[in-house]
Amino acid sequence: MKKRSDGKGTDETKKKNWLLPVIVIVSTLIIGGVISFGFTSGKVQAFMKNLSEEKVVETTVPMEEFLINLTSEKDKKEQFLKIELAVYSDEKDSQEVIVAKTPQIRNAIINVLRKQTSETVFGEDQELIALKQELISQINKSLGKPVISDIFITNIIMQ
């Protein structure tokens, strides 16, 4: 290797020799700072948490109204119950199941409600909660799996 006598070759070589490591070090520091800021700020942790969590899909499907003969009590006329309700589920793909199995759901609701009296429907809150639980249980039994988690009564009239 020949060296130039005018000194230009050695200065350029020295600049090239120290410039590359400085660029690498500065780039590494910048990338490391951005990554560490992301982890310490919580945004990356929140992003990772959102990826790991399964999205809960809540579905409320209103049912058509029901007109049902209640079980008659002694010395009383027949009583009719007109009720509208909606079924609620937080299961994945539950809306498709509910819509596809609407006849089975309506049948289960009718079978439970026609056994009721005016006292069990309009009685204490505990009786209404028990009625809702029985409806949920019978609907899920008719569907073959626990899909429905709650029932909302949207309209109720007795005659």
TIPA-209764 format. One record per residue (C-alpha): residue number from 1; x negated, y negated, z; residue in one letter. Coordinates in nm, 3 decimals, padded with zeros to 5 digits, m for minus. Each point is the difference from the previous one (the first is absolute). Last residue first. Layout:
# residues N
<rec><num>NUM</num><c1>X</c1><c2>Y</c2><c3>Z</c3><residuo>a</residuo></rec>
...
//
This chain:
# residues 159
<rec><num>159</num><c1>10.578</c1><c2>00.856</c2><c3>03.141</c3><residuo>q</residuo></rec>
<rec><num>158</num><c1>m00.373</c1><c2>m00.013</c2><c3>00.067</c3><residuo>m</residuo></rec>
<rec><num>157</num><c1>m00.246</c1><c2>m00.232</c2><c3>m00.172</c3><residuo>i</residuo></rec>
<rec><num>156</num><c1>m00.380</c1><c2>00.021</c2><c3>m00.026</c3><residuo>i</residuo></rec>
<rec><num>155</num><c1>m00.246</c1><c2>m00.190</c2><c3>m00.213</c3><residuo>n</residuo></rec>
<rec><num>154</num><c1>m00.381</c1><c2>00.003</c2><c3>m00.030</c3><residuo>t</residuo></rec>
<rec><num>153</num><c1>m00.080</c1><c2>00.297</c2><c3>00.220</c3><residuo>i</residuo></rec>
<rec><num>152</num><c1>m00.374</c1><c2>00.052</c2><c3>m00.028</c3><residuo>f</residuo></rec>
<rec><num>151</num><c1>m00.141</c1><c2>00.351</c2><c3>00.010</c3><residuo>i</residuo></rec>
<rec><num>150</num><c1>m00.354</c1><c2>00.095</c2><c3>00.096</c3><residuo>d</residuo></rec>
<rec><num>149</num><c1>m00.285</c1><c2>00.243</c2><c3>m00.076</c3><residuo>s</residuo></rec>
<rec><num>148</num><c1>00.127</c1><c2>00.173</c2><c3>m00.312</c3><residuo>i</residuo></rec>
<rec><num>147</num><c1>m00.245</c1><c2>00.229</c2><c3>m00.183</c3><residuo>v</residuo></rec>
<rec><num>146</num><c1>m00.046</c1><c2>00.289</c2><c3>00.241</c3><residuo>p</residuo></rec>
<rec><num>145</num><c1>00.013</c1><c2>00.305</c2><c3>m00.227</c3><residuo>k</residuo></rec>
<rec><num>144</num><c1>00.263</c1><c2>00.234</c2><c3>m00.145</c3><residuo>g</residuo></rec>
<rec><num>143</num><c1>00.219</c1><c2>m00.283</c2><c3>m00.128</c3><residuo>l</residuo></rec>
<rec><num>142</num><c1>00.309</c1><c2>00.143</c2><c3>00.174</c3><residuo>s</residuo></rec>
<rec><num>141</num><c1>m00.193</c1><c2>00.032</c2><c3>00.325</c3><residuo>k</residuo></rec>
<rec><num>140</num><c1>m00.126</c1><c2>m00.356</c2><c3>m00.037</c3><residuo>n</residuo></rec>
<rec><num>139</num><c1>00.359</c1><c2>m00.121</c2><c3>m00.041</c3><residuo>i</residuo></rec>
<rec><num>138</num><c1>00.118</c1><c2>00.205</c2><c3>00.298</c3><residuo>q</residuo></rec>
<rec><num>137</num><c1>m00.275</c1><c2>m00.133</c2><c3>00.229</c3><residuo>s</residuo></rec>
<rec><num>136</num><c1>00.047</c1><c2>m00.360</c2><c3>m00.108</c3><residuo>i</residuo></rec>
<rec><num>135</num><c1>00.376</c1><c2>00.022</c2><c3>00.054</c3><residuo>l</residuo></rec>
<rec><num>134</num><c1>m00.050</c1><c2>00.161</c2><c3>00.343</c3><residuo>e</residuo></rec>
<rec><num>133</num><c1>m00.244</c1><c2>m00.272</c2><c3>00.096</c3><residuo>q</residuo></rec>
<rec><num>132</num><c1>00.247</c1><c2>m00.268</c2><c3>m00.114</c3><residuo>k</residuo></rec>
<rec><num>131</num><c1>00.278</c1><c2>00.161</c2><c3>00.206</c3><residuo>l</residuo></rec>
<rec><num>130</num><c1>m00.227</c1><c2>00.021</c2><c3>00.305</c3><residuo>a</residuo></rec>
<rec><num>129</num><c1>m00.083</c1><c2>m00.370</c2><c3>m00.039</c3><residuo>i</residuo></rec>
<rec><num>128</num><c1>00.372</c1><c2>m00.077</c2><c3>m00.028</c3><residuo>l</residuo></rec>
<rec><num>127</num><c1>00.069</c1><c2>00.204</c2><c3>00.314</c3><residuo>e</residuo></rec>
<rec><num>126</num><c1>m00.277</c1><c2>m00.179</c2><c3>00.188</c3><residuo>q</residuo></rec>
<rec><num>125</num><c1>00.138</c1><c2>m00.338</c2><c3>m00.107</c3><residuo>d</residuo></rec>
<rec><num>124</num><c1>00.330</c1><c2>00.074</c2><c3>00.167</c3><residuo>e</residuo></rec>
<rec><num>123</num><c1>00.313</c1><c2>00.087</c2><c3>m00.193</c3><residuo>g</residuo></rec>
<rec><num>122</num><c1>00.106</c1><c2>m00.114</c2><c3>m00.345</c3><residuo>f</residuo></rec>
<rec><num>121</num><c1>m00.096</c1><c2>00.313</c2><c3>m00.194</c3><residuo>v</residuo></rec>
<rec><num>120</num><c1>00.021</c1><c2>00.249</c2><c3>00.286</c3><residuo>t</residuo></rec>
<rec><num>119</num><c1>00.319</c1><c2>m00.156</c2><c3>00.135</c3><residuo>e</residuo></rec>
<rec><num>118</num><c1>00.170</c1><c2>m00.016</c2><c3>m00.341</c3><residuo>s</residuo></rec>
<rec><num>117</num><c1>m00.054</c1><c2>00.373</c2><c3>m00.042</c3><residuo>t</residuo></rec>
<rec><num>116</num><c1>m00.268</c1><c2>00.177</c2><c3>m00.199</c3><residuo>q</residuo></rec>
<rec><num>115</num><c1>00.014</c1><c2>00.331</c2><c3>m00.186</c3><residuo>k</residuo></rec>
<rec><num>114</num><c1>00.070</c1><c2>m00.178</c2><c3>m00.332</c3><residuo>r</residuo></rec>
<rec><num>113</num><c1>m00.321</c1><c2>m00.198</c2><c3>00.045</c3><residuo>l</residuo></rec>
<rec><num>112</num><c1>m00.243</c1><c2>00.294</c2><c3>00.003</c3><residuo>v</residuo></rec>
<rec><num>111</num><c1>00.138</c1><c2>00.182</c2><c3>m00.304</c3><residuo>n</residuo></rec>
<rec><num>110</num><c1>00.038</c1><c2>m00.328</c2><c3>m00.191</c3><residuo>i</residuo></rec>
<rec><num>109</num><c1>m00.363</c1><c2>m00.096</c2><c3>00.063</c3><residuo>i</residuo></rec>
<rec><num>108</num><c1>m00.129</c1><c2>00.342</c2><c3>m00.109</c3><residuo>a</residuo></rec>
<rec><num>107</num><c1>00.211</c1><c2>m00.012</c2><c3>m00.318</c3><residuo>n</residuo></rec>
<rec><num>106</num><c1>m00.123</c1><c2>m00.352</c2><c3>m00.080</c3><residuo>r</residuo></rec>
<rec><num>105</num><c1>m00.361</c1><c2>00.113</c2><c3>00.037</c3><residuo>i</residuo></rec>
<rec><num>104</num><c1>00.055</c1><c2>00.306</c2><c3>m00.221</c3><residuo>q</residuo></rec>
<rec><num>103</num><c1>00.168</c1><c2>m00.215</c2><c3>m00.267</c3><residuo>p</residuo></rec>
<rec><num>102</num><c1>m00.282</c1><c2>m00.260</c2><c3>00.020</c3><residuo>t</residuo></rec>
<rec><num>101</num><c1>m00.277</c1><c2>00.256</c2><c3>m00.059</c3><residuo>k</residuo></rec>
<rec><num>100</num><c1>m00.159</c1><c2>m00.159</c2><c3>m00.308</c3><residuo>a</residuo></rec>
<rec><num>99</num><c1>00.032</c1><c2>m00.352</c2><c3>00.141</c3><residuo>v</residuo></rec>
<rec><num>98</num><c1>m00.145</c1><c2>00.101</c2><c3>00.335</c3><residuo>i</residuo></rec>
<rec><num>97</num><c1>m00.286</c1><c2>00.198</c2><c3>m00.155</c3><residuo>v</residuo></rec>
<rec><num>96</num><c1>m00.090</c1><c2>m00.283</c2><c3>m00.238</c3><residuo>e</residuo></rec>
<rec><num>95</num><c1>00.009</c1><c2>m00.251</c2><c3>00.285</c3><residuo>q</residuo></rec>
<rec><num>94</num><c1>m00.216</c1><c2>00.223</c2><c3>00.218</c3><residuo>s</residuo></rec>
<rec><num>93</num><c1>m00.305</c1><c2>m00.008</c2><c3>m00.225</c3><residuo>d</residuo></rec>
<rec><num>92</num><c1>m00.228</c1><c2>m00.047</c2><c3>00.304</c3><residuo>k</residuo></rec>
<rec><num>91</num><c1>00.180</c1><c2>00.017</c2><c3>00.333</c3><residuo>e</residuo></rec>
<rec><num>90</num><c1>00.108</c1><c2>m00.312</c2><c3>00.188</c3><residuo>d</residuo></rec>
<rec><num>89</num><c1>00.370</c1><c2>00.073</c2><c3>m00.022</c3><residuo>s</residuo></rec>
<rec><num>88</num><c1>00.321</c1><c2>m00.190</c2><c3>00.066</c3><residuo>y</residuo></rec>
<rec><num>87</num><c1>00.357</c1><c2>00.103</c2><c3>m00.079</c3><residuo>v</residuo></rec>
<rec><num>86</num><c1>00.265</c1><c2>m00.265</c2><c3>m00.051</c3><residuo>a</residuo></rec>
<rec><num>85</num><c1>00.351</c1><c2>m00.003</c2><c3>00.134</c3><residuo>l</residuo></rec>
<rec><num>84</num><c1>00.353</c1><c2>m00.090</c2><c3>m00.085</c3><residuo>e</residuo></rec>
<rec><num>83</num><c1>00.286</c1><c2>00.122</c2><c3>00.214</c3><residuo>i</residuo></rec>
<rec><num>82</num><c1>00.376</c1><c2>00.025</c2><c3>m00.031</c3><residuo>k</residuo></rec>
<rec><num>81</num><c1>00.138</c1><c2>00.213</c2><c3>00.279</c3><residuo>l</residuo></rec>
<rec><num>80</num><c1>00.357</c1><c2>00.120</c2><c3>m00.003</c3><residuo>f</residuo></rec>
<rec><num>79</num><c1>00.209</c1><c2>00.093</c2><c3>00.297</c3><residuo>q</residuo></rec>
<rec><num>78</num><c1>00.283</c1><c2>00.243</c2><c3>00.007</c3><residuo>e</residuo></rec>
<rec><num>77</num><c1>00.260</c1><c2>m00.091</c2><c3>00.253</c3><residuo>k</residuo></rec>
<rec><num>76</num><c1>m00.053</c1><c2>00.052</c2><c3>00.368</c3><residuo>k</residuo></rec>
<rec><num>75</num><c1>00.168</c1><c2>00.230</c2><c3>00.253</c3><residuo>d</residuo></rec>
<rec><num>74</num><c1>m00.301</c1><c2>00.232</c2><c3>00.026</c3><residuo>k</residuo></rec>
<rec><num>73</num><c1>m00.312</c1><c2>m00.117</c2><c3>m00.178</c3><residuo>e</residuo></rec>
<rec><num>72</num><c1>m00.041</c1><c2>00.021</c2><c3>m00.373</c3><residuo>s</residuo></rec>
<rec><num>71</num><c1>m00.337</c1><c2>00.087</c2><c3>m00.147</c3><residuo>t</residuo></rec>
<rec><num>70</num><c1>m00.085</c1><c2>m00.290</c2><c3>m00.227</c3><residuo>l</residuo></rec>
<rec><num>69</num><c1>00.121</c1><c2>m00.012</c2><c3>m00.358</c3><residuo>n</residuo></rec>
<rec><num>68</num><c1>m00.278</c1><c2>m00.148</c2><c3>m00.212</c3><residuo>i</residuo></rec>
<rec><num>67</num><c1>m00.042</c1><c2>m00.282</c2><c3>m00.250</c3><residuo>l</residuo></rec>
<rec><num>66</num><c1>m00.369</c1><c2>m00.028</c2><c3>m00.089</c3><residuo>f</residuo></rec>
<rec><num>65</num><c1>m00.159</c1><c2>m00.296</c2><c3>m00.177</c3><residuo>e</residuo></rec>
<rec><num>64</num><c1>m00.273</c1><c2>00.050</c2><c3>m00.257</c3><residuo>e</residuo></rec>
<rec><num>63</num><c1>m00.346</c1><c2>00.053</c2><c3>00.145</c3><residuo>m</residuo></rec>
<rec><num>62</num><c1>m00.265</c1><c2>m00.267</c2><c3>00.030</c3><residuo>p</residuo></rec>
<rec><num>61</num><c1>m00.361</c1><c2>00.113</c2><c3>m00.049</c3><residuo>v</residuo></rec>
<rec><num>60</num><c1>m00.268</c1><c2>m00.145</c2><c3>00.224</c3><residuo>t</residuo></rec>
<rec><num>59</num><c1>m00.356</c1><c2>00.091</c2><c3>m00.089</c3><residuo>t</residuo></rec>
<rec><num>58</num><c1>m00.321</c1><c2>m00.082</c2><c3>00.181</c3><residuo>e</residuo></rec>
<rec><num>57</num><c1>m00.320</c1><c2>00.094</c2><c3>m00.175</c3><residuo>v</residuo></rec>
<rec><num>56</num><c1>m00.288</c1><c2>00.034</c2><c3>00.238</c3><residuo>v</residuo></rec>
<rec><num>55</num><c1>m00.331</c1><c2>m00.050</c2><c3>m00.178</c3><residuo>k</residuo></rec>
<rec><num>54</num><c1>m00.261</c1><c2>00.255</c2><c3>00.097</c3><residuo>e</residuo></rec>
<rec><num>53</num><c1>m00.282</c1><c2>m00.157</c2><c3>00.189</c3><residuo>e</residuo></rec>
<rec><num>52</num><c1>m00.356</c1><c2>00.078</c2><c3>m00.114</c3><residuo>s</residuo></rec>
<rec><num>51</num><c1>m00.018</c1><c2>m00.268</c2><c3>m00.267</c3><residuo>l</residuo></rec>
<rec><num>50</num><c1>00.150</c1><c2>m00.263</c2><c3>00.229</c3><residuo>n</residuo></rec>
<rec><num>49</num><c1>m00.255</c1><c2>00.088</c2><c3>00.269</c3><residuo>k</residuo></rec>
<rec><num>48</num><c1>m00.286</c1><c2>m00.036</c2><c3>m00.251</c3><residuo>m</residuo></rec>
<rec><num>47</num><c1>00.126</c1><c2>m00.346</c2><c3>m00.100</c3><residuo>f</residuo></rec>
<rec><num>46</num><c1>00.039</c1><c2>m00.103</c2><c3>00.362</c3><residuo>a</residuo></rec>
<rec><num>45</num><c1>m00.354</c1><c2>00.116</c2><c3>00.074</c3><residuo>q</residuo></rec>
<rec><num>44</num><c1>m00.128</c1><c2>m00.182</c2><c3>m00.307</c3><residuo>v</residuo></rec>
<rec><num>43</num><c1>00.174</c1><c2>m00.318</c2><c3>00.111</c3><residuo>k</residuo></rec>
<rec><num>42</num><c1>m00.118</c1><c2>00.034</c2><c3>00.357</c3><residuo>g</residuo></rec>
<rec><num>41</num><c1>m00.244</c1><c2>m00.291</c2><c3>m00.013</c3><residuo>s</residuo></rec>
<rec><num>40</num><c1>m00.285</c1><c2>00.220</c2><c3>00.123</c3><residuo>t</residuo></rec>
<rec><num>39</num><c1>00.021</c1><c2>00.248</c2><c3>m00.286</c3><residuo>f</residuo></rec>
<rec><num>38</num><c1>00.027</c1><c2>m00.262</c2><c3>m00.274</c3><residuo>g</residuo></rec>
<rec><num>37</num><c1>m00.271</c1><c2>m00.216</c2><c3>00.153</c3><residuo>f</residuo></rec>
<rec><num>36</num><c1>m00.232</c1><c2>00.303</c2><c3>00.008</c3><residuo>s</residuo></rec>
<rec><num>35</num><c1>00.064</c1><c2>00.068</c2><c3>m00.369</c3><residuo>i</residuo></rec>
<rec><num>34</num><c1>m00.055</c1><c2>m00.363</c2><c3>m00.104</c3><residuo>v</residuo></rec>
<rec><num>33</num><c1>m00.315</c1><c2>m00.028</c2><c3>00.209</c3><residuo>g</residuo></rec>
<rec><num>32</num><c1>m00.142</c1><c2>00.325</c2><c3>m00.136</c3><residuo>g</residuo></rec>
<rec><num>31</num><c1>00.060</c1><c2>m00.115</c2><c3>m00.358</c3><residuo>i</residuo></rec>
<rec><num>30</num><c1>m00.169</c1><c2>m00.335</c2><c3>00.067</c3><residuo>i</residuo></rec>
<rec><num>29</num><c1>m00.293</c1><c2>00.157</c2><c3>00.185</c3><residuo>l</residuo></rec>
<rec><num>28</num><c1>m00.054</c1><c2>00.259</c2><c3>m00.273</c3><residuo>t</residuo></rec>
<rec><num>27</num><c1>00.005</c1><c2>m00.269</c2><c3>m00.269</c3><residuo>s</residuo></rec>
<rec><num>26</num><c1>m00.252</c1><c2>m00.209</c2><c3>00.192</c3><residuo>v</residuo></rec>
<rec><num>25</num><c1>m00.231</c1><c2>00.301</c2><c3>00.048</c3><residuo>i</residuo></rec>
<rec><num>24</num><c1>00.021</c1><c2>00.108</c2><c3>m00.366</c3><residuo>v</residuo></rec>
<rec><num>23</num><c1>m00.060</c1><c2>m00.353</c2><c3>m00.128</c3><residuo>i</residuo></rec>
<rec><num>22</num><c1>m00.299</c1><c2>m00.042</c2><c3>00.233</c3><residuo>v</residuo></rec>
<rec><num>21</num><c1>m00.145</c1><c2>00.336</c2><c3>m00.108</c3><residuo>p</residuo></rec>
<rec><num>20</num><c1>00.024</c1><c2>m00.104</c2><c3>m00.369</c3><residuo>l</residuo></rec>
<rec><num>19</num><c1>m00.152</c1><c2>m00.347</c2><c3>00.043</c3><residuo>l</residuo></rec>
<rec><num>18</num><c1>m00.317</c1><c2>00.118</c2><c3>00.182</c3><residuo>w</residuo></rec>
<rec><num>17</num><c1>m00.163</c1><c2>00.190</c2><c3>m00.287</c3><residuo>n</residuo></rec>
<rec><num>16</num><c1>00.138</c1><c2>m00.216</c2><c3>m00.281</c3><residuo>k</residuo></rec>
<rec><num>15</num><c1>m00.150</c1><c2>m00.315</c2><c3>00.148</c3><residuo>k</residuo></rec>
<rec><num>14</num><c1>m00.336</c1><c2>00.174</c2><c3>00.058</c3><residuo>k</residuo></rec>
<rec><num>13</num><c1>m00.006</c1><c2>00.123</c2><c3>m00.360</c3><residuo>t</residuo></rec>
<rec><num>12</num><c1>00.074</c1><c2>m00.348</c2><c3>m00.130</c3><residuo>e</residuo></rec>
<rec><num>11</num><c1>m00.281</c1><c2>m00.144</c2><c3>00.213</c3><residuo>d</residuo></rec>
<rec><num>10</num><c1>m00.247</c1><c2>00.271</c2><c3>m00.109</c3><residuo>t</residuo></rec>
<rec><num>9</num><c1>00.059</c1><c2>m00.046</c2><c3>m00.369</c3><residuo>g</residuo></rec>
<rec><num>8</num><c1>m00.040</c1><c2>m00.377</c2><c3>00.004</c3><residuo>k</residuo></rec>
<rec><num>7</num><c1>m00.347</c1><c2>00.009</c2><c3>00.157</c3><residuo>g</residuo></rec>
<rec><num>6</num><c1>m00.196</c1><c2>m00.138</c2><c3>m00.307</c3><residuo>d</residuo></rec>
<rec><num>5</num><c1>m00.245</c1><c2>00.288</c2><c3>00.008</c3><residuo>s</residuo></rec>
<rec><num>4</num><c1>00.255</c1><c2>00.257</c2><c3>m00.079</c3><residuo>r</residuo></rec>
<rec><num>3</num><c1>m00.041</c1><c2>00.331</c2><c3>00.167</c3><residuo>k</residuo></rec>
<rec><num>2</num><c1>m00.069</c1><c2>00.306</c2><c3>m00.200</c3><residuo>k</residuo></rec>
<rec><num>1</num><c1>00.126</c1><c2>00.331</c2><c3>00.097</c3><residuo>m</residuo></rec>
//
